[in-house]
Amino acid sequence: MKLLSPVFIIIIILICGIQVPALASVDGQLSIAQTHSSSEENEHQTVTFDIENMTCTTCPITVRTAMRRVAGVEDVDVNFEEKTATVIFNPSVTNAETIGLASTNAGYPAHARSE
């Protein structure tokens, strides 16, 4: 049986946009790293985008991947039937315009809904 290399596994994780907790080594034991943030860093904003050009069930994968690659994006939920993407992000790191542009550049124009 051939084993997958750690580098290959990391590449797959990055391509798929899977978020994993950071690991820390304490006395040789691996554990989930604890991060401490200021209250400003813990603020989140949620925006729903109308997405154009989604014609098949694999299109949401491209939209989700493009939006998740934007620094500050924490979660993306794409709804194929409604042609929308709901994004949770840190507004001190990014904004709705940048997130929408990432989807647009991937071939799926995204327009933030006004509240």
Long-range contacts (C-beta under 8 A, 24 or more apart in sequence): 15-65, 16-65, 17-64, 17-65, 17-68, 17-69, 17-76, 19-74, 40-92, 41-90, 41-92, 43-90, 43-91, 43-92, 44-74, 44-88, 44-89, 44-90, 44-91, 45-88, 45-89, 45-90, 45-91, 45-96, 46-86, 46-87, 46-88, 47-86, 47-87, 47-89, 47-96, 47-99, 47-112, 47-113, 48-84, 48-85, 48-86, 48-87, 48-112, 48-113, 49-84, 49-85, 49-86, 49-87, 49-96, 49-99, 49-100, 49-103, 49-110, 49-111, 49-112, 49-113, 50-83, 50-84, 50-110, 50-111, 50-113, 51-78, 51-83, 51-84, 51-85, 51-103, 51-108, 51-109, 51-110, 52-83, 52-108, 52-109, 52-110, 52-111, 53-107, 53-108, 53-109, 54-80, 54-83, 54-108, 59-108, 60-85, 62-106, 62-107, 62-108, 63-103, 63-106, 63-108, 63-110, 65-106, 66-102, 66-103, 66-105, 66-106, 66-108, 67-99, 67-102, 67-103, 67-110, 69-102, 70-94, 70-98, 70-99, 70-102, 73-99, 85-110
